[in-house]
Amino acid sequence: MPLEPTFSLTPTSANYYIGAGDRARFYVWGADFYPWTGSRPSLNQQCANDELFFLSSFAADPALDYTLHNNRRQTRHIQLFCDLRDYTPNKELALVFGFDVTTPEARLLVYSSAGQLEDVMLVQGDNQFLMEVESLESAFTLFFIHARRPSYSVGGSWYFQGITGYVI
């Protein structure tokens, strides 16, 4: 029997309430689209495909500290907020981040308010990566920063397709 997700968030369904107080939601700070129709990165196509586009040219500087709000507000990123404290103590959360890369690779930095947690290369042909949050004793926020690749002035183009969480 497959494990059922605790929550599943997509660009067209960014809020999920679980019980009386538990919730998960994400905020998007600057996805990209083209103004003409017919191209996959157009706003209409992104809404129809339930995805958000991040263009290579607008990738952030990976050397900055994104725990600082002033650095985050100047770059395109996805902010995930989770408050799952009503689950029994000593539970963990497995997060599956869904994506589709249109260039050979793209870079994603994952931050919490305490610092950088992951530096992930999103590779064409893959469509998700797994991340574990060790304790659900308090609410937390994660920041998924669209960043430049090492030795490049650009970051790689990709689509965000959603985040699924499993309390284990």
N, C-alpha and C positions, 0 to 999 in steps of 0.2 A: 504494500500500500504506500503510495507516494506521500511525502511530507507536504501538508497543506501550508501555504504561506500565511503568515500572520497579517501582513499587509502587502499591497501591490500598488505602486504609484506610477502613473504615466503622465506625459505632458497634458493630456486632456482630463486627467483625474489625479490631481496633485494633492488632494487631502484624503485622509482616511482616519475615521474615528473608531476606536475599538473600546467598547464598554463605556462606562461613565466618564473616566478621566484619561484613558490612554489614547494617544493619537500619534500620527506620523503625517508629515507634510513636507513638501519642498517648494522652494522659491527659485525662480530663474532670474539671474541678473545678466541679461544681455545676450540672448541667442541671435543668430543672423538669418536673414532671408533675402532673396532677390525679389524685386518688385514685379517682375513679369511672371505670367502664368506659364505652365507647361514644363518648367524646370523643377526638378525634385526639391531644391532648396527654396522654392517660392513659399510664401506663408500659407496659401491654400493647400499645397501639397503636404506641407509639414503637418497641418491640422488633420488632413485626411489620413495621413500615415501614422498619426499619434507619435510624432518625434520632433526634436528640436535640433537645428543645425548649428555647428560651431565651425566657423571659417578659419582656415590656417593663418591668415594674415593678422588676425586679432588675438593671437595667443599671448599670454602674459609672460612676464619676466620670471623665470624660475628662481632667481636669486633673491627675490623679495620675501619678506616674512608676512605670510597671509593670515597670521593670527591677528594682525592689526587691521582694524576696520577700514582705515584710510587706504590701505593697499588693496583690500578686497573690493572696495566700491569702485575702483578704477579698472576692473577686469571682468571679463565674462566668466560666470561661474554658476553652479547649482548649489543651493544651500538646503541641506536636509535637517529637519528638526524632528526628534523622536522623544516622546515621553511615554515610556512603557513600564513605569514603576509599579503598576498594579499587578504585574506578573510576579510569581513567587520569587523570593530572593535567590541569588546565585544562578540566575539564568543568563545566557549569552544571546547575542543577536548575530545571525549570519545575514549579511547584505549582499545581494546580487545586483550588480550595476550593469544594465544592458546598453549596448552601443552598436554602431555600425560605422566603420572607418572607410572613407572614400579615397584617402591617400595611403601609401604603404604603411604608415604608422602615424600616431598622434600621441601626445603626452597629456597626462592628467595627474595633478597633484591633489592629494587628499589631506585636508587639515582639520583639526579640531581647535578649540580655543587654547588648548595647551601646546600645540605645535603640529609639525608635519607628521602624518601617520603613514602615508604611502606615496610613492613616486611610480606611477604605472605607465607603461608603454602600451597603448591600445594598438593592436596589430590587425591589419586587414585580414579577413578570414575568421578571426575570433569575433564573438558577439557579447561576451560578458566576462566580468571578473568578480571574484568572491572576496569579501572583506569581513572580518570578525570584530565585533564589539564585545569586550570581555565582561562587562558588568552593566546591568540595567537598574542599578540602585538610584540613579538620578536621570533627569532629562539631559539630553545632549544635542549638540549641533555639529554637523560635518559640512565642510566646504569642499566642493569638487571644482578645482581650478583648471581651466583650459590653458595649458602652458606651452612655451616653446620647447622644441626638442633640443637635446644637447648638440652643440656645434651648428645650429641652424638659427636663422632669424625669424623662422615661422614655426608653427606648432603642428600642423597636420589638420586636415578637415575631417569631421566626424559628426554623427547624429547621436543624440541622447534618446534612448528608447524607454527608460524607466528604471525604477529601483524596487526590488522585492525584498522583503524582510522575513526571516524565519526565527522565531524565538525557540531556542533549544536548551 
